[in-house]
């Protein structure tokens, strides 16, 4: 059974930084694309970032580019989200997600929507005060 456990959330002032971690178990970690999503009160869960199996390919939603960095440590079965220059609009519950790797024409298909991800963590709250 796949388990994803997030940690590192908290309260921070605007302009500050936080580093989220997600520890995975019950899966062959290096066979999964890992991602981060977030959900603000009253809003839909939205894609934030994803990282390929080896970590070479990473992509982000436009609103976090240049501020957030996703990374992974396959030896530790852990994915990270470094969040800098935080804004009040970044306030949300942040979820870790895993997507089993799929390939098309020999290339890894990078998932970008909620439905593409198979497993989810319980979430960690990030609150940015102004």
C-alpha angles and dihedrals in degrees: 000000000000116000126186118187121189126202139166102067123134148120119310136166121249110278092030132115139238133181118213122200131196120196114201129202137168094044141076093258097200090059093062134079107224127213146176125222131177137205124200121199111285093006137103121261107265135199116254108170144335137197132204126240096273095029095247095117121053131164136183142196110260096249093064102037111126092016106059128052125194119203139163140208109206092188089060098036088234136131124197138201115201109198119194133174090024119200131200087250088065090068108121146105107280119215130197116217137187129208123190108239117259127185135208121190089349094304127112112250108225113215118223107169133069094248092060093064120085104194135034140194125227094254137242125237120241117188122184116193123206 
